[in-house]
Amino acid sequence: MKQNITLSLEKELLQKIKVLAAQRSTSISALLTAELERLAKKDDAYLQAMEQALASMEKGYDFGGGNYLTREEMYDRKNFR
C-alpha cells in the first residue's frame, strides 16, 4: 500500500532535484522513492551484518592451541624453569 508524504525543500535544492530527475528520465517522486529504498536496504543490511557478527563473537572462535594453563599453573614459578 502506498502513501503520499509532503516535503518542504529549499527552492535551490528543488531545482537541482528537478534537473537530476530529468537527466535520469524519471520523476522526482520516483527518484526520491528509489533513494529512500536504497537507504532503508543499506540500513537493514548493516543491522543484519551486526547481528551476525555479534552471534559469531558470542559463539567464539577456536584458534587451536589446546592445553591451557590453569590460574594456579600460570603463577606457579616452577613451571617456568
PyMOL Python script that loads the backbone (N, CA, C, O; Angstrom):
from pymol import cmd

cmd.read_pdbstr("""\
ATOM      1  N   MET A   1       0.837  -1.168   0.000  1.00  0.00           N
ATOM      2  CA  MET A   1       0.000   0.000   0.000  1.00  0.00           C
ATOM      3  C   MET A   1       0.894   1.248   0.000  1.00  0.00           C
ATOM      4  O   MET A   1       1.802   1.370   0.822  1.00  0.00           O
ATOM      5  N   LYS A   2       0.635   2.136  -0.895  1.00  0.00           N
ATOM      6  CA  LYS A   2       1.412   3.363  -0.989  1.00  0.00           C
ATOM      7  C   LYS A   2       0.723   4.474  -0.218  1.00  0.00           C
ATOM      8  O   LYS A   2      -0.499   4.497  -0.064  1.00  0.00           O
ATOM      9  N   GLN A   3       1.553   5.397   0.264  1.00  0.00           N
ATOM     10  CA  GLN A   3       1.023   6.542   0.992  1.00  0.00           C
ATOM     11  C   GLN A   3       1.812   7.775   0.581  1.00  0.00           C
ATOM     12  O   GLN A   3       3.036   7.719   0.460  1.00  0.00           O
ATOM     13  N   ASN A   4       1.142   8.852   0.372  1.00  0.00           N
ATOM     14  CA  ASN A   4       1.792  10.099  -0.018  1.00  0.00           C
ATOM     15  C   ASN A   4       2.378  10.796   1.200  1.00  0.00           C
ATOM     16  O   ASN A   4       1.871  10.666   2.315  1.00  0.00           O
ATOM     17  N   ILE A   5       3.466  11.544   0.965  1.00  0.00           N
ATOM     18  CA  ILE A   5       4.065  12.373   2.005  1.00  0.00           C
ATOM     19  C   ILE A   5       4.283  13.774   1.438  1.00  0.00           C
ATOM     20  O   ILE A   5       4.244  13.976   0.225  1.00  0.00           O
ATOM     21  N   THR A   6       4.506  14.715   2.308  1.00  0.00           N
ATOM     22  CA  THR A   6       4.789  16.084   1.897  1.00  0.00           C
ATOM     23  C   THR A   6       6.172  16.465   2.389  1.00  0.00           C
ATOM     24  O   THR A   6       6.525  16.209   3.540  1.00  0.00           O
ATOM     25  N   LEU A   7       6.951  17.079   1.514  1.00  0.00           N
ATOM     26  CA  LEU A   7       8.294  17.531   1.870  1.00  0.00           C
ATOM     27  C   LEU A   7       8.382  19.040   1.702  1.00  0.00           C
ATOM     28  O   LEU A   7       7.744  19.621   0.825  1.00  0.00           O
ATOM     29  N   SER A   8       9.167  19.649   2.542  1.00  0.00           N
ATOM     30  CA  SER A   8       9.485  21.072   2.391  1.00  0.00           C
ATOM     31  C   SER A   8      10.950  21.174   2.031  1.00  0.00           C
ATOM     32  O   SER A   8      11.820  20.788   2.812  1.00  0.00           O
ATOM     33  N   LEU A   9      11.227  21.704   0.828  1.00  0.00           N
ATOM     34  CA  LEU A   9      12.601  21.814   0.347  1.00  0.00           C
ATOM     35  C   LEU A   9      12.895  23.258  -0.026  1.00  0.00           C
ATOM     36  O   LEU A   9      12.001  24.005  -0.423  1.00  0.00           O
ATOM     37  N   GLU A  10      14.135  23.635   0.102  1.00  0.00           N
ATOM     38  CA  GLU A  10      14.563  24.944  -0.378  1.00  0.00           C
ATOM     39  C   GLU A  10      14.417  24.965  -1.905  1.00  0.00           C
ATOM     40  O   GLU A  10      14.580  23.942  -2.570  1.00  0.00           O
ATOM     41  N   LYS A  11      14.109  26.145  -2.443  1.00  0.00           N
ATOM     42  CA  LYS A  11      13.886  26.266  -3.890  1.00  0.00           C
ATOM     43  C   LYS A  11      15.109  25.831  -4.691  1.00  0.00           C
ATOM     44  O   LYS A  11      14.973  25.174  -5.723  1.00  0.00           O
ATOM     45  N   GLU A  12      16.291  26.192  -4.227  1.00  0.00           N
ATOM     46  CA  GLU A  12      17.512  25.830  -4.945  1.00  0.00           C
ATOM     47  C   GLU A  12      17.692  24.312  -4.992  1.00  0.00           C
ATOM     48  O   GLU A  12      18.073  23.758  -6.024  1.00  0.00           O
ATOM     49  N   LEU A  13      17.420  23.653  -3.883  1.00  0.00           N
ATOM     50  CA  LEU A  13      17.528  22.192  -3.837  1.00  0.00           C
ATOM     51  C   LEU A  13      16.498  21.552  -4.752  1.00  0.00           C
ATOM     52  O   LEU A  13      16.806  20.595  -5.462  1.00  0.00           O
ATOM     53  N   LEU A  14      15.287  22.069  -4.740  1.00  0.00           N
ATOM     54  CA  LEU A  14      14.245  21.526  -5.603  1.00  0.00           C
ATOM     55  C   LEU A  14      14.626  21.655  -7.074  1.00  0.00           C
ATOM     56  O   LEU A  14      14.380  20.741  -7.859  1.00  0.00           O
ATOM     57  N   GLN A  15      15.219  22.769  -7.447  1.00  0.00           N
ATOM     58  CA  GLN A  15      15.663  22.958  -8.834  1.00  0.00           C
ATOM     59  C   GLN A  15      16.722  21.921  -9.210  1.00  0.00           C
ATOM     60  O   GLN A  15      16.672  21.350 -10.299  1.00  0.00           O
ATOM     61  N   LYS A  16      17.668  21.679  -8.321  1.00  0.00           N
ATOM     62  CA  LYS A  16      18.705  20.680  -8.585  1.00  0.00           C
ATOM     63  C   LYS A  16      18.103  19.284  -8.719  1.00  0.00           C
ATOM     64  O   LYS A  16      18.517  18.503  -9.576  1.00  0.00           O
ATOM     65  N   ILE A  17      17.129  18.976  -7.873  1.00  0.00           N
ATOM     66  CA  ILE A  17      16.480  17.664  -7.925  1.00  0.00           C
ATOM     67  C   ILE A  17      15.697  17.503  -9.224  1.00  0.00           C
ATOM     68  O   ILE A  17      15.699  16.426  -9.819  1.00  0.00           O
ATOM     69  N   LYS A  18      15.027  18.571  -9.667  1.00  0.00           N
ATOM     70  CA  LYS A  18      14.293  18.513 -10.936  1.00  0.00           C
ATOM     71  C   LYS A  18      15.242  18.204 -12.093  1.00  0.00           C
ATOM     72  O   LYS A  18      14.936  17.384 -12.958  1.00  0.00           O
ATOM     73  N   VAL A  19      16.390  18.867 -12.096  1.00  0.00           N
ATOM     74  CA  VAL A  19      17.386  18.639 -13.159  1.00  0.00           C
ATOM     75  C   VAL A  19      17.894  17.203 -13.092  1.00  0.00           C
ATOM     76  O   VAL A  19      18.000  16.529 -14.117  1.00  0.00           O
ATOM     77  N   LEU A  20      18.208  16.738 -11.888  1.00  0.00           N
ATOM     78  CA  LEU A  20      18.706  15.378 -11.707  1.00  0.00           C
ATOM     79  C   LEU A  20      17.679  14.347 -12.182  1.00  0.00           C
ATOM     80  O   LEU A  20      18.033  13.390 -12.871  1.00  0.00           O
ATOM     81  N   ALA A  21      16.426  14.537 -11.821  1.00  0.00           N
ATOM     82  CA  ALA A  21      15.367  13.619 -12.253  1.00  0.00           C
ATOM     83  C   ALA A  21      15.233  13.633 -13.773  1.00  0.00           C
ATOM     84  O   ALA A  21      15.077  12.581 -14.393  1.00  0.00           O
ATOM     85  N   ALA A  22      15.291  14.805 -14.367  1.00  0.00           N
ATOM     86  CA  ALA A  22      15.181  14.907 -15.825  1.00  0.00           C
ATOM     87  C   ALA A  22      16.350  14.211 -16.510  1.00  0.00           C
ATOM     88  O   ALA A  22      16.163  13.540 -17.524  1.00  0.00           O
ATOM     89  N   GLN A  23      17.556  14.365 -15.965  1.00  0.00           N
ATOM     90  CA  GLN A  23      18.727  13.702 -16.542  1.00  0.00           C
ATOM     91  C   GLN A  23      18.585  12.185 -16.497  1.00  0.00           C
ATOM     92  O   GLN A  23      19.117  11.475 -17.350  1.00  0.00           O
ATOM     93  N   ARG A  24      17.872  11.707 -15.507  1.00  0.00           N
ATOM     94  CA  ARG A  24      17.676  10.253 -15.361  1.00  0.00           C
ATOM     95  C   ARG A  24      16.360   9.784 -15.968  1.00  0.00           C
ATOM     96  O   ARG A  24      15.974   8.625 -15.815  1.00  0.00           O
ATOM     97  N   SER A  25      15.688  10.672 -16.643  1.00  0.00           N
ATOM     98  CA  SER A  25      14.400  10.367 -17.291  1.00  0.00           C
ATOM     99  C   SER A  25      13.409   9.750 -16.312  1.00  0.00           C
ATOM    100  O   SER A  25      12.789   8.727 -16.604  1.00  0.00           O
ATOM    101  N   THR A  26      13.268  10.370 -15.167  1.00  0.00           N
ATOM    102  CA  THR A  26      12.337   9.879 -14.165  1.00  0.00           C
ATOM    103  C   THR A  26      11.680  11.070 -13.473  1.00  0.00           C
ATOM    104  O   THR A  26      12.019  12.224 -13.740  1.00  0.00           O
ATOM    105  N   SER A  27      10.765  10.782 -12.609  1.00  0.00           N
ATOM    106  CA  SER A  27      10.105  11.848 -11.853  1.00  0.00           C
ATOM    107  C   SER A  27      10.826  12.072 -10.529  1.00  0.00           C
ATOM    108  O   SER A  27      11.607  11.232 -10.082  1.00  0.00           O
ATOM    109  N   ILE A  28      10.553  13.208  -9.914  1.00  0.00           N
ATOM    110  CA  ILE A  28      11.126  13.486  -8.601  1.00  0.00           C
ATOM    111  C   ILE A  28      10.653  12.433  -7.607  1.00  0.00           C
ATOM    112  O   ILE A  28      11.431  11.952  -6.784  1.00  0.00           O
ATOM    113  N   SER A  29       9.391  12.083  -7.687  1.00  0.00           N
ATOM    114  CA  SER A  29       8.833  11.081  -6.775  1.00  0.00           C
ATOM    115  C   SER A  29       9.547   9.735  -6.917  1.00  0.00           C
ATOM    116  O   SER A  29       9.905   9.110  -5.919  1.00  0.00           O
ATOM    117  N   ALA A  30       9.752   9.293  -8.161  1.00  0.00           N
ATOM    118  CA  ALA A  30      10.435   8.016  -8.397  1.00  0.00           C
ATOM    119  C   ALA A  30      11.892   8.089  -7.952  1.00  0.00           C
ATOM    120  O   ALA A  30      12.428   7.127  -7.402  1.00  0.00           O
ATOM    121  N   LEU A  31      12.525   9.223  -8.190  1.00  0.00           N
ATOM    122  CA  LEU A  31      13.915   9.410  -7.785  1.00  0.00           C
ATOM    123  C   LEU A  31      14.051   9.324  -6.263  1.00  0.00           C
ATOM    124  O   LEU A  31      14.924   8.621  -5.754  1.00  0.00           O
ATOM    125  N   LEU A  32      13.193  10.035  -5.544  1.00  0.00           N
ATOM    126  CA  LEU A  32      13.242  10.013  -4.083  1.00  0.00           C
ATOM    127  C   LEU A  32      12.862   8.645  -3.526  1.00  0.00           C
ATOM    128  O   LEU A  32      13.451   8.182  -2.550  1.00  0.00           O
ATOM    129  N   THR A  33      11.888   8.006  -4.141  1.00  0.00           N
ATOM    130  CA  THR A  33      11.486   6.666  -3.694  1.00  0.00           C
ATOM    131  C   THR A  33      12.641   5.688  -3.822  1.00  0.00           C
ATOM    132  O   THR A  33      12.914   4.924  -2.896  1.00  0.00           O
ATOM    133  N   ALA A  34      13.318   5.704  -4.959  1.00  0.00           N
ATOM    134  CA  ALA A  34      14.451   4.797  -5.175  1.00  0.00           C
ATOM    135  C   ALA A  34      15.564   5.065  -4.171  1.00  0.00           C
ATOM    136  O   ALA A  34      16.158   4.126  -3.641  1.00  0.00           O
ATOM    137  N   GLU A  35      15.851   6.326  -3.905  1.00  0.00           N
ATOM    138  CA  GLU A  35      16.916   6.672  -2.975  1.00  0.00           C
ATOM    139  C   GLU A  35      16.549   6.280  -1.541  1.00  0.00           C
ATOM    140  O   GLU A  35      17.400   5.793  -0.797  1.00  0.00           O
ATOM    141  N   LEU A  36      15.312   6.484  -1.156  1.00  0.00           N
ATOM    142  CA  LEU A  36      14.878   6.094   0.188  1.00  0.00           C
ATOM    143  C   LEU A  36      14.879   4.572   0.349  1.00  0.00           C
ATOM    144  O   LEU A  36      15.231   4.061   1.412  1.00  0.00           O
ATOM    145  N   GLU A  37      14.488   3.849  -0.702  1.00  0.00           N
ATOM    146  CA  GLU A  37      14.548   2.381  -0.657  1.00  0.00           C
ATOM    147  C   GLU A  37      15.987   1.906  -0.508  1.00  0.00           C
ATOM    148  O   GLU A  37      16.261   0.985   0.261  1.00  0.00           O
ATOM    149  N   ARG A  38      16.907   2.530  -1.241  1.00  0.00           N
ATOM    150  CA  ARG A  38      18.325   2.174  -1.154  1.00  0.00           C
ATOM    151  C   ARG A  38      18.843   2.416   0.258  1.00  0.00           C
ATOM    152  O   ARG A  38      19.576   1.590   0.802  1.00  0.00           O
ATOM    153  N   LEU A  39      18.473   3.527   0.842  1.00  0.00           N
ATOM    154  CA  LEU A  39      18.891   3.864   2.195  1.00  0.00           C
ATOM    155  C   LEU A  39      18.349   2.867   3.214  1.00  0.00           C
ATOM    156  O   LEU A  39      19.073   2.446   4.116  1.00  0.00           O
ATOM    157  N   ALA A  40      17.087   2.490   3.076  1.00  0.00           N
ATOM    158  CA  ALA A  40      16.475   1.526   4.005  1.00  0.00           C
ATOM    159  C   ALA A  40      17.123   0.144   3.868  1.00  0.00           C
ATOM    160  O   ALA A  40      17.361  -0.524   4.874  1.00  0.00           O
ATOM    161  N   LYS A  41      17.411  -0.293   2.632  1.00  0.00           N
ATOM    162  CA  LYS A  41      18.067  -1.584   2.421  1.00  0.00           C
ATOM    163  C   LYS A  41      19.476  -1.594   3.004  1.00  0.00           C
ATOM    164  O   LYS A  41      19.909  -2.586   3.590  1.00  0.00           O
ATOM    165  N   LYS A  42      20.183  -0.483   2.836  1.00  0.00           N
ATOM    166  CA  LYS A  42      21.534  -0.366   3.375  1.00  0.00           C
ATOM    167  C   LYS A  42      21.502  -0.490   4.902  1.00  0.00           C
ATOM    168  O   LYS A  42      22.348  -1.160   5.495  1.00  0.00           O
ATOM    169  N   ASP A  43      20.536   0.151   5.522  1.00  0.00           N
ATOM    170  CA  ASP A  43      20.389   0.078   6.977  1.00  0.00           C
ATOM    171  C   ASP A  43      20.046  -1.343   7.414  1.00  0.00           C
ATOM    172  O   ASP A  43      20.593  -1.837   8.400  1.00  0.00           O
ATOM    173  N   ASP A  44      19.139  -2.006   6.684  1.00  0.00           N
ATOM    174  CA  ASP A  44      18.784  -3.391   7.001  1.00  0.00           C
ATOM    175  C   ASP A  44      19.996  -4.307   6.884  1.00  0.00           C
ATOM    176  O   ASP A  44      20.207  -5.177   7.728  1.00  0.00           O
ATOM    177  N   ALA A  45      20.795  -4.107   5.831  1.00  0.00           N
ATOM    178  CA  ALA A  45      21.989  -4.931   5.623  1.00  0.00           C
ATOM    179  C   ALA A  45      22.987  -4.719   6.757  1.00  0.00           C
ATOM    180  O   ALA A  45      23.615  -5.669   7.223  1.00  0.00           O
ATOM    181  N   TYR A  46      23.131  -3.478   7.195  1.00  0.00           N
ATOM    182  CA  TYR A  46      24.044  -3.180   8.300  1.00  0.00           C
ATOM    183  C   TYR A  46      23.581  -3.879   9.575  1.00  0.00           C
ATOM    184  O   TYR A  46      24.384  -4.495  10.275  1.00  0.00           O
ATOM    185  N   LEU A  47      22.296  -3.784   9.875  1.00  0.00           N
ATOM    186  CA  LEU A  47      21.775  -4.424  11.090  1.00  0.00           C
ATOM    187  C   LEU A  47      21.945  -5.939  11.036  1.00  0.00           C
ATOM    188  O   LEU A  47      22.284  -6.563  12.041  1.00  0.00           O
ATOM    189  N   GLN A  48      21.711  -6.530   9.868  1.00  0.00           N
ATOM    190  CA  GLN A  48      21.876  -7.975   9.716  1.00  0.00           C
ATOM    191  C   GLN A  48      23.344  -8.370   9.898  1.00  0.00           C
ATOM    192  O   GLN A  48      23.640  -9.359  10.569  1.00  0.00           O
ATOM    193  N   ALA A  49      24.248  -7.615   9.314  1.00  0.00           N
ATOM    194  CA  ALA A  49      25.677  -7.911   9.461  1.00  0.00           C
ATOM    195  C   ALA A  49      26.110  -7.768  10.918  1.00  0.00           C
ATOM    196  O   ALA A  49      26.910  -8.566  11.408  1.00  0.00           O
ATOM    197  N   MET A  50      25.592  -6.762  11.609  1.00  0.00           N
ATOM    198  CA  MET A  50      25.942  -6.563  13.007  1.00  0.00           C
ATOM    199  C   MET A  50      25.435  -7.733  13.854  1.00  0.00           C
ATOM    200  O   MET A  50      26.151  -8.215  14.732  1.00  0.00           O
ATOM    201  N   GLU A  51      24.210  -8.191  13.599  1.00  0.00           N
ATOM    202  CA  GLU A  51      23.672  -9.332  14.344  1.00  0.00           C
ATOM    203  C   GLU A  51      24.505 -10.582  14.103  1.00  0.00           C
ATOM    204  O   GLU A  51      24.770 -11.341  15.035  1.00  0.00           O
ATOM    205  N   GLN A  52      24.919 -10.803  12.859  1.00  0.00           N
ATOM    206  CA  GLN A  52      25.748 -11.967  12.542  1.00  0.00           C
ATOM    207  C   GLN A  52      27.105 -11.873  13.223  1.00  0.00           C
ATOM    208  O   GLN A  52      27.614 -12.871  13.734  1.00  0.00           O
ATOM    209  N   ALA A  53      27.691 -10.685  13.232  1.00  0.00           N
ATOM    210  CA  ALA A  53      28.997 -10.501  13.873  1.00  0.00           C
ATOM    211  C   ALA A  53      28.893 -10.728  15.376  1.00  0.00           C
ATOM    212  O   ALA A  53      29.762 -11.369  15.968  1.00  0.00           O
ATOM    213  N   LEU A  54      27.845 -10.212  15.991  1.00  0.00           N
ATOM    214  CA  LEU A  54      27.662 -10.405  17.430  1.00  0.00           C
ATOM    215  C   LEU A  54      27.433 -11.876  17.758  1.00  0.00           C
ATOM    216  O   LEU A  54      27.939 -12.369  18.767  1.00  0.00           O
ATOM    217  N   ALA A  55      26.674 -12.583  16.919  1.00  0.00           N
ATOM    218  CA  ALA A  55      26.442 -14.010  17.132  1.00  0.00           C
ATOM    219  C   ALA A  55      27.750 -14.787  17.006  1.00  0.00           C
ATOM    220  O   ALA A  55      27.999 -15.709  17.783  1.00  0.00           O
ATOM    221  N   SER A  56      28.590 -14.419  16.029  1.00  0.00           N
ATOM    222  CA  SER A  56      29.888 -15.083  15.863  1.00  0.00           C
ATOM    223  C   SER A  56      30.780 -14.841  17.070  1.00  0.00           C
ATOM    224  O   SER A  56      31.454 -15.754  17.547  1.00  0.00           O
ATOM    225  N   MET A  57      30.781 -13.605  17.561  1.00  0.00           N
ATOM    226  CA  MET A  57      31.611 -13.299  18.723  1.00  0.00           C
ATOM    227  C   MET A  57      31.107 -14.033  19.959  1.00  0.00           C
ATOM    228  O   MET A  57      31.904 -14.479  20.785  1.00  0.00           O
ATOM    229  N   GLU A  58      29.803 -14.157  20.089  1.00  0.00           N
ATOM    230  CA  GLU A  58      29.221 -14.867  21.235  1.00  0.00           C
ATOM    231  C   GLU A  58      29.609 -16.348  21.191  1.00  0.00           C
ATOM    232  O   GLU A  58      29.907 -16.957  22.219  1.00  0.00           O
ATOM    233  N   LYS A  59      29.598 -16.913  19.982  1.00  0.00           N
ATOM    234  CA  LYS A  59      29.963 -18.318  19.814  1.00  0.00           C
ATOM    235  C   LYS A  59      31.450 -18.517  20.081  1.00  0.00           C
ATOM    236  O   LYS A  59      31.855 -19.520  20.668  1.00  0.00           O
ATOM    237  N   GLY A  60      32.243 -17.575  19.655  1.00  0.00           N
ATOM    238  CA  GLY A  60      33.686 -17.661  19.846  1.00  0.00           C
ATOM    239  C   GLY A  60      34.372 -18.346  18.687  1.00  0.00           C
ATOM    240  O   GLY A  60      33.723 -18.892  17.795  1.00  0.00           O
ATOM    241  N   TYR A  61      35.675 -18.312  18.709  1.00  0.00           N
ATOM    242  CA  TYR A  61      36.490 -18.902  17.655  1.00  0.00           C
ATOM    243  C   TYR A  61      37.473 -19.878  18.270  1.00  0.00           C
ATOM    244  O   TYR A  61      37.988 -19.654  19.366  1.00  0.00           O
ATOM    245  N   ASP A  62      37.724 -20.954  17.559  1.00  0.00           N
ATOM    246  CA  ASP A  62      38.711 -21.929  18.008  1.00  0.00           C
ATOM    247  C   ASP A  62      39.981 -21.713  17.197  1.00  0.00           C
ATOM    248  O   ASP A  62      40.035 -22.047  16.013  1.00  0.00           O
ATOM    249  N   PHE A  63      40.991 -21.157  17.835  1.00  0.00           N
ATOM    250  CA  PHE A  63      42.252 -20.906  17.162  1.00  0.00           C
ATOM    251  C   PHE A  63      43.264 -22.007  17.441  1.00  0.00           C
ATOM    252  O   PHE A  63      44.454 -21.862  17.161  1.00  0.00           O
ATOM    253  N   GLY A  64      42.780 -23.097  17.990  1.00  0.00           N
ATOM    254  CA  GLY A  64      43.685 -24.198  18.304  1.00  0.00           C
ATOM    255  C   GLY A  64      44.428 -23.905  19.581  1.00  0.00           C
ATOM    256  O   GLY A  64      43.900 -23.239  20.471  1.00  0.00           O
ATOM    257  N   GLY A  65      45.620 -24.383  19.680  1.00  0.00           N
ATOM    258  CA  GLY A  65      46.423 -24.114  20.869  1.00  0.00           C
ATOM    259  C   GLY A  65      46.285 -25.176  21.934  1.00  0.00           C
ATOM    260  O   GLY A  65      47.265 -25.549  22.580  1.00  0.00           O
ATOM    261  N   GLY A  66      45.091 -25.659  22.117  1.00  0.00           N
ATOM    262  CA  GLY A  66      44.884 -26.796  23.002  1.00  0.00           C
ATOM    263  C   GLY A  66      45.000 -26.520  24.476  1.00  0.00           C
ATOM    264  O   GLY A  66      44.233 -25.736  25.035  1.00  0.00           O
ATOM    265  N   ASN A  67      45.963 -27.167  25.111  1.00  0.00           N
ATOM    266  CA  ASN A  67      46.059 -27.178  26.559  1.00  0.00           C
ATOM    267  C   ASN A  67      46.425 -25.814  27.123  1.00  0.00           C
ATOM    268  O   ASN A  67      47.486 -25.266  26.825  1.00  0.00           O
ATOM    269  N   TYR A  68      45.537 -25.282  27.934  1.00  0.00           N
ATOM    270  CA  TYR A  68      45.773 -24.003  28.573  1.00  0.00           C
ATOM    271  C   TYR A  68      46.151 -24.235  30.032  1.00  0.00           C
ATOM    272  O   TYR A  68      45.685 -25.178  30.671  1.00  0.00           O
ATOM    273  N   LEU A  69      46.986 -23.375  30.527  1.00  0.00           N
ATOM    274  CA  LEU A  69      47.359 -23.450  31.933  1.00  0.00           C
ATOM    275  C   LEU A  69      46.216 -22.940  32.791  1.00  0.00           C
ATOM    276  O   LEU A  69      45.505 -22.011  32.409  1.00  0.00           O
ATOM    277  N   THR A  70      46.045 -23.554  33.957  1.00  0.00           N
ATOM    278  CA  THR A  70      45.098 -23.018  34.919  1.00  0.00           C
ATOM    279  C   THR A  70      45.737 -21.801  35.577  1.00  0.00           C
ATOM    280  O   THR A  70      46.931 -21.552  35.406  1.00  0.00           O
ATOM    281  N   ARG A  71      44.957 -21.058  36.316  1.00  0.00           N
ATOM    282  CA  ARG A  71      45.495 -19.885  37.019  1.00  0.00           C
ATOM    283  C   ARG A  71      46.613 -20.312  37.970  1.00  0.00           C
ATOM    284  O   ARG A  71      47.644 -19.647  38.069  1.00  0.00           O
ATOM    285  N   GLU A  72      46.401 -21.411  38.656  1.00  0.00           N
ATOM    286  CA  GLU A  72      47.411 -21.889  39.601  1.00  0.00           C
ATOM    287  C   GLU A  72      48.694 -22.285  38.883  1.00  0.00           C
ATOM    288  O   GLU A  72      49.792 -21.976  39.347  1.00  0.00           O
ATOM    289  N   GLU A  73      48.555 -22.973  37.747  1.00  0.00           N
ATOM    290  CA  GLU A  73      49.732 -23.379  36.985  1.00  0.00           C
ATOM    291  C   GLU A  73      50.474 -22.166  36.426  1.00  0.00           C
ATOM    292  O   GLU A  73      51.704 -22.154  36.377  1.00  0.00           O
ATOM    293  N   MET A  74      49.737 -21.168  36.013  1.00  0.00           N
ATOM    294  CA  MET A  74      50.345 -19.993  35.430  1.00  0.00           C
ATOM    295  C   MET A  74      51.211 -19.242  36.447  1.00  0.00           C
ATOM    296  O   MET A  74      52.269 -18.719  36.095  1.00  0.00           O
ATOM    297  N   TYR A  75      50.770 -19.188  37.689  1.00  0.00           N
ATOM    298  CA  TYR A  75      51.508 -18.446  38.699  1.00  0.00           C
ATOM    299  C   TYR A  75      52.432 -19.314  39.545  1.00  0.00           C
ATOM    300  O   TYR A  75      53.065 -18.829  40.482  1.00  0.00           O
ATOM    301  N   ASP A  76      52.503 -20.581  39.213  1.00  0.00           N
ATOM    302  CA  ASP A  76      53.439 -21.483  39.904  1.00  0.00           C
ATOM    303  C   ASP A  76      54.788 -21.341  39.202  1.00  0.00           C
ATOM    304  O   ASP A  76      54.956 -21.812  38.077  1.00  0.00           O
ATOM    305  N   ARG A  77      55.729 -20.708  39.849  1.00  0.00           N
ATOM    306  CA  ARG A  77      57.025 -20.392  39.232  1.00  0.00           C
ATOM    307  C   ARG A  77      57.808 -21.635  38.823  1.00  0.00           C
ATOM    308  O   ARG A  77      58.719 -21.537  38.001  1.00  0.00           O
ATOM    309  N   LYS A  78      57.483 -22.778  39.364  1.00  0.00           N
ATOM    310  CA  LYS A  78      58.187 -23.998  38.994  1.00  0.00           C
ATOM    311  C   LYS A  78      57.998 -24.317  37.518  1.00  0.00           C
ATOM    312  O   LYS A  78      58.897 -24.883  36.896  1.00  0.00           O
ATOM    313  N   ASN A  79      56.875 -23.975  36.956  1.00  0.00           N
ATOM    314  CA  ASN A  79      56.572 -24.302  35.561  1.00  0.00           C
ATOM    315  C   ASN A  79      57.388 -23.489  34.565  1.00  0.00           C
ATOM    316  O   ASN A  79      57.407 -23.815  33.378  1.00  0.00           O
ATOM    317  N   PHE A  80      58.061 -22.440  35.023  1.00  0.00           N
ATOM    318  CA  PHE A  80      58.787 -21.579  34.104  1.00  0.00           C
ATOM    319  C   PHE A  80      60.289 -21.783  34.163  1.00  0.00           C
ATOM    320  O   PHE A  80      61.040 -20.970  33.624  1.00  0.00           O
ATOM    321  N   ARG A  81      60.730 -22.816  34.784  1.00  0.00           N
ATOM    322  CA  ARG A  81      62.184 -23.074  34.859  1.00  0.00           C
ATOM    323  C   ARG A  81      62.642 -23.890  33.701  1.00  0.00           C
ATOM    324  O   ARG A  81      63.828 -24.204  33.597  1.00  0.00           O
TER     325      ARG A  81
END
""", "prot")
cmd.dss("prot")
cmd.show_as("cartoon", "prot")
cmd.util.cbc("prot")
cmd.orient("prot")
